[in-house]
Amino acid sequence: MDMRRDEARYKAQGFGTEMGIVGPIGLLIVDFVNGFADPEAFGGGNIGEAIRRTTVLLATARRLGWKTAHSRIVFADDGADANIFSLKVPTLLGLTENNPLSAIVPELTPEPGEYVVRKTVPSAFSGTPLAAWYVAHGVRTIVVAGCVTSGCVRASVLDAMQAGFRPVVVSDCVGDRAIGPHEANLFDMAQKCGDVIDLATLLGRLPNS
């Protein structure tokens, strides 16, 4: 895949315009739970490194007063809410409320006032009050971290854009169990539905960061 050639084609067709960061800013951390941090469960690839970098991002968000949300995949204990997503990936039904694999990783434990969204589909917005919660707090730009890049992150970024927010994907704070889909989806999101920048670039653009 010749990324430079492809990027030039997209640019010539008008894709990839950077939207920029407009406050107020919110943070969304998608599915950084124990199961996705564990290569023997749902993890692998660069997810562990993305979690470590997200600790810096979350500390910055807290210091600057961003409205922060975390998402978890949580199915009913008896599987009553099984759906097409769990039909495709049946092991997800094991991510129930009290299963440690569904708990947010300790280093990113939510603080009081941070919204924890429970979901049974890839997007943190689909079928949840998340968009309304951000709107109620005046958020215009949503900075996104989490996993996996090609699945729940991408779905959440697309829905954020469609709900009228400016998504900013922090490229080294998102991870996937396979690097190929990670890189391909970062490229595609940057062209169509969000800005994609690394953590150092983001921090350099923030006032008082």
C-alpha positions as CSV (number, residue, x, y, z in Angstrom):
1,M,0.0,0.0,0.0
2,D,1.5,3.3,-1.1
3,M,0.2,5.7,1.5
4,R,1.7,8.8,0.0
5,R,0.1,8.1,-3.4
6,D,-3.2,7.3,-1.8
7,E,-3.1,10.3,0.4
8,A,-2.4,12.5,-2.6
9,R,-5.5,11.0,-4.4
10,Y,-7.7,11.6,-1.4
11,K,-6.4,15.2,-1.0
12,A,-7.1,15.9,-4.7
13,Q,-10.7,14.8,-4.2
14,G,-11.2,17.1,-1.2
15,F,-10.8,14.5,1.7
16,G,-8.7,14.9,4.8
17,T,-9.4,18.5,5.7
18,E,-8.3,19.1,9.3
19,M,-11.2,20.4,11.4
20,G,-9.2,21.6,14.4
21,I,-10.0,21.7,18.0
22,V,-12.8,24.0,19.2
23,G,-13.7,24.1,22.9
24,P,-15.2,23.0,25.1
25,I,-13.4,19.7,24.8
26,G,-14.5,16.2,26.0
27,L,-12.5,13.0,26.3
28,L,-13.8,9.6,25.4
29,I,-11.9,6.5,26.4
30,V,-13.3,3.5,24.5
31,D,-13.2,0.0,26.1
32,F,-9.8,0.1,27.8
33,V,-10.9,-2.8,30.1
34,N,-8.9,-5.7,31.5
35,G,-10.1,-8.1,28.7
36,F,-8.8,-5.9,26.0
37,A,-5.5,-5.4,27.8
38,D,-5.0,-9.2,28.0
39,P,-3.6,-10.8,24.8
40,E,-5.0,-14.1,26.0
41,A,-8.5,-12.7,26.1
42,F,-9.4,-9.9,23.6
43,G,-6.1,-8.0,23.4
44,G,-2.7,-8.0,21.8
45,G,-1.0,-5.8,19.2
46,N,-0.3,-2.3,20.5
47,I,-3.1,-2.0,23.0
48,G,-0.9,-2.1,26.1
49,E,1.3,0.7,24.8
50,A,-1.9,2.8,24.0
51,I,-3.1,2.3,27.6
52,R,0.2,3.6,29.0
53,R,0.1,6.7,26.9
54,T,-3.6,7.3,27.7
55,T,-2.7,7.7,31.4
56,V,-0.9,10.9,30.4
57,L,-3.9,12.0,28.3
58,L,-6.4,11.3,31.1
59,A,-4.3,13.2,33.6
60,T,-4.2,16.2,31.2
61,A,-8.0,16.0,30.7
62,R,-8.6,16.0,34.5
63,R,-6.3,18.9,35.0
64,L,-7.9,20.9,32.3
65,G,-11.5,20.1,33.4
66,W,-12.6,18.2,30.3
67,K,-15.8,16.2,30.5
68,T,-14.6,12.6,30.4
69,A,-16.4,9.4,29.6
70,H,-15.3,5.8,29.6
71,S,-17.1,2.9,27.8
72,R,-17.4,-0.8,28.6
73,I,-19.0,-3.7,26.8
74,V,-21.4,-5.2,29.3
75,F,-23.9,-8.0,28.6
76,A,-26.5,-9.3,30.9
77,D,-25.5,-12.3,33.1
78,D,-28.1,-14.5,31.4
79,G,-27.4,-13.3,27.9
80,A,-30.9,-11.9,27.5
81,D,-29.5,-8.9,25.5
82,A,-27.5,-11.0,23.1
83,N,-27.4,-9.4,19.7
84,I,-25.9,-9.6,16.2
85,F,-22.6,-8.3,17.6
86,S,-22.4,-11.2,20.0
87,L,-23.6,-13.6,17.3
88,K,-20.5,-12.6,15.3
89,V,-18.2,-12.7,18.4
90,P,-19.9,-15.0,20.9
91,T,-17.1,-14.6,23.5
92,L,-18.2,-11.1,24.1
93,L,-21.2,-12.4,26.1
94,G,-18.8,-13.2,28.9
95,L,-18.2,-9.5,29.4
96,T,-20.8,-9.1,32.2
97,E,-21.0,-6.5,34.9
98,N,-19.0,-8.3,37.5
99,N,-16.6,-10.2,35.2
100,P,-13.1,-8.7,35.9
101,L,-12.4,-8.8,32.2
102,S,-15.1,-6.1,31.7
103,A,-13.7,-3.8,34.4
104,I,-11.8,-0.7,33.3
105,V,-8.0,-1.1,33.7
106,P,-6.8,0.1,37.1
107,E,-4.5,2.8,35.8
108,L,-7.5,4.5,34.1
109,T,-10.0,4.0,36.9
110,P,-12.8,6.6,36.5
111,E,-13.0,9.4,39.1
112,P,-16.3,10.8,40.5
113,G,-18.0,12.8,37.8
114,E,-16.6,10.8,34.9
115,Y,-19.4,9.0,33.0
116,V,-19.1,5.2,32.5
117,V,-21.1,4.1,29.4
118,R,-22.2,0.5,29.2
119,K,-22.8,-0.8,25.7
120,T,-23.5,-4.0,23.8
121,V,-22.5,-2.8,20.3
122,P,-19.2,-1.3,19.0
123,S,-20.2,2.5,19.2
124,A,-20.2,4.2,22.6
125,F,-23.0,6.4,21.2
126,S,-25.4,3.9,19.7
127,G,-28.4,3.3,22.0
128,T,-26.7,5.3,24.9
129,P,-27.2,8.8,26.3
130,L,-23.6,9.7,25.6
131,A,-24.2,12.3,22.9
132,A,-26.8,14.0,25.0
133,W,-24.4,14.0,28.0
134,Y,-21.7,15.8,26.0
135,V,-24.2,18.3,24.5
136,A,-25.5,19.1,28.0
137,H,-22.0,20.1,29.0
138,G,-21.4,22.1,25.8
139,V,-18.8,19.9,24.4
140,R,-17.9,20.5,20.7
141,T,-14.7,18.5,20.3
142,I,-14.3,15.0,21.5
143,V,-10.7,13.6,21.9
144,V,-10.8,9.8,21.5
145,A,-8.5,7.1,23.0
146,G,-9.2,3.4,23.4
147,C,-9.5,0.1,21.5
148,V,-9.8,-1.4,19.1
149,T,-9.0,1.1,16.4
150,S,-10.7,-0.8,13.7
151,G,-13.8,-1.6,15.7
152,C,-15.3,0.2,18.7
153,V,-13.0,3.2,18.2
154,R,-13.9,3.7,14.6
155,A,-17.6,3.1,15.2
156,S,-17.6,5.7,18.0
157,V,-15.7,8.3,16.0
158,L,-18.1,7.9,13.1
159,D,-21.1,8.3,15.4
160,A,-19.5,11.3,17.1
161,M,-19.0,13.0,13.7
162,Q,-22.6,12.2,12.7
163,A,-23.9,13.7,16.0
164,G,-22.2,17.0,15.2
165,F,-19.0,16.7,17.3
166,R,-15.4,17.2,16.0
167,P,-13.6,13.9,16.8
168,V,-9.9,14.0,17.4
169,V,-8.3,10.5,17.4
170,V,-5.0,10.4,19.4
171,S,-3.1,8.0,17.2
172,D,-0.8,6.6,19.9
173,C,-3.6,6.4,22.5
174,V,-5.6,4.0,20.4
175,G,-4.7,0.4,19.8
176,D,-5.7,-2.8,18.0
177,R,-4.9,-6.5,18.3
178,A,-3.4,-6.3,14.8
179,I,-1.3,-3.5,13.4
180,G,-2.6,-3.7,9.8
181,P,-6.2,-2.8,10.7
182,H,-5.0,-0.2,13.2
183,E,-3.0,1.7,10.6
184,A,-5.6,1.3,7.8
185,N,-8.3,2.7,10.0
186,L,-6.3,5.6,11.3
187,F,-5.7,6.5,7.6
188,D,-9.3,6.2,6.7
189,M,-10.7,8.1,9.8
190,A,-8.2,10.9,9.0
191,Q,-9.7,11.2,5.5
192,K,-13.4,11.0,6.3
193,C,-14.6,11.5,9.9
194,G,-12.0,12.9,12.3
195,D,-8.6,14.5,12.8
196,V,-5.8,12.1,13.7
197,I,-2.8,13.4,15.6
198,D,-0.4,11.9,18.1
199,L,-0.3,12.7,21.8
200,A,2.6,15.1,21.6
201,T,1.0,17.1,18.9
202,L,-2.3,17.3,20.8
203,L,-0.6,18.5,24.0
204,G,1.3,21.1,22.0
205,R,-1.9,22.6,20.7
206,L,-3.6,22.8,24.0
207,P,-3.5,26.0,26.1
208,N,-2.0,25.6,29.6
209,S,-1.1,21.9,28.8
